[in-house]
């Protein structure tokens, strides 16, 4: 095991991602952040809070992708988290999907399917705290906190204060 990102590294990455989102979208006027549970939802809240400090409050929602996954039969059952769209929805908005780790791309594919059932955003962008490579689908993040090349037999574990009582990203072999 090894620490990949400390608490201060995570904070800097979130601030950088927030600035990049504002810059790329020329402000925060049409933005909606959708966090993918579990840790992506908390990261979305943090990014929204930071954007509010420098620009304006950005609506935040939660996008449960469980029923859109292509590996449901391979994983143990887990409770559904209700999808919560912000007031005003996503129609015509610049939606930024937020997740903790980008790996194969299958979670994001499921998220895109879920979004398709909820409305038609103007654009969909992707922000992740960690991109560990090994894509199986042609998906890439628009905003990345840290690119961390990994071996297939390694895992990246993100700990966030809100649920793990610490901010830390570690590599588990």
BELJO-V404176 format. One record per residue. N is the residue number from 1. RES is the residue in one letter. OMEGA is omega as a letter, one per 30 degrees, with the letter a starting at -180 (999 if undefined). Layout:
BEGIN
n=<N | N>
res=<RES | RES>
omega=<OMEGA | OMEGA>
END
This chain:
BEGIN
n=<1 | 2 | 3 | 4 | 5 | 6 | 7 | 8 | 9 | 10 | 11 | 12 | 13 | 14 | 15 | 16 | 17 | 18 | 19 | 20 | 21 | 22 | 23 | 24 | 25 | 26 | 27 | 28 | 29 | 30 | 31 | 32 | 33 | 34 | 35 | 36 | 37 | 38 | 39 | 40 | 41 | 42 | 43 | 44 | 45 | 46 | 47 | 48 | 49 | 50 | 51 | 52 | 53 | 54 | 55 | 56 | 57 | 58 | 59 | 60 | 61 | 62 | 63 | 64 | 65 | 66 | 67 | 68 | 69 | 70 | 71 | 72 | 73 | 74 | 75 | 76 | 77 | 78 | 79 | 80 | 81 | 82 | 83 | 84 | 85 | 86 | 87 | 88 | 89 | 90 | 91 | 92 | 93 | 94 | 95 | 96 | 97 | 98 | 99 | 100 | 101 | 102 | 103 | 104 | 105 | 106 | 107 | 108 | 109 | 110 | 111 | 112 | 113 | 114 | 115 | 116 | 117 | 118 | 119 | 120 | 121 | 122 | 123 | 124 | 125 | 126 | 127 | 128 | 129 | 130 | 131 | 132 | 133 | 134 | 135 | 136 | 137 | 138 | 139 | 140 | 141 | 142 | 143 | 144 | 145 | 146 | 147 | 148 | 149 | 150 | 151 | 152 | 153 | 154 | 155 | 156 | 157 | 158 | 159 | 160 | 161 | 162 | 163 | 164 | 165 | 166 | 167 | 168 | 169 | 170 | 171 | 172 | 173>
res=<X | X | X | X | X | X | X | X | X | X | X | X | X | X | X | X | X | X | X | X | X | X | X | X | X | X | X | X | X | X | X | X | X | X | X | X | X | X | X | X | X | X | X | X | X | X | X | X | X | X | X | X | X | X | X | X | X | X | X | X | X | X | X | X | X | X | X | X | X | X | X | X | X | X | X | X | X | X | X | X | X | X | X | X | X | X | X | X | X | X | X | X | X | X | X | X | X | X | X | X | X | X | X | X | X | X | X | X | X | X | X | X | X | X | X | X | X | X | X | X | X | X | X | X | X | X | X | X | X | X | X | X | X | X | X | X | X | X | X | X | X | X | X | X | X | X | X | X | X | X | X | X | X | X | X | X | X | X | X | X | X | X | X | X | X | X | X | X | X | X | X | X | X>
omega=<l | l | l | l | l | l | a | l | l | l | l | a | l | l | l | l | a | l | a | l | l | a | a | a | l | l | a | a | a | a | l | l | l | l | l | a | g | a | l | l | l | l | l | l | a | l | l | a | l | l | l | l | a | a | l | l | l | l | a | l | l | a | l | a | a | a | l | a | l | a | a | a | a | a | l | l | l | a | l | l | a | l | l | l | l | l | a | l | a | a | l | a | l | a | l | l | a | l | a | a | l | a | a | a | a | l | a | l | l | l | l | l | a | l | a | l | a | a | a | l | l | l | l | l | a | l | l | l | a | l | a | l | l | a | l | a | a | a | l | a | l | a | a | l | a | l | a | l | a | l | a | a | l | l | l | a | l | l | l | a | a | a | a | a | l | l | a | l | a | l | a | a | 999>
END
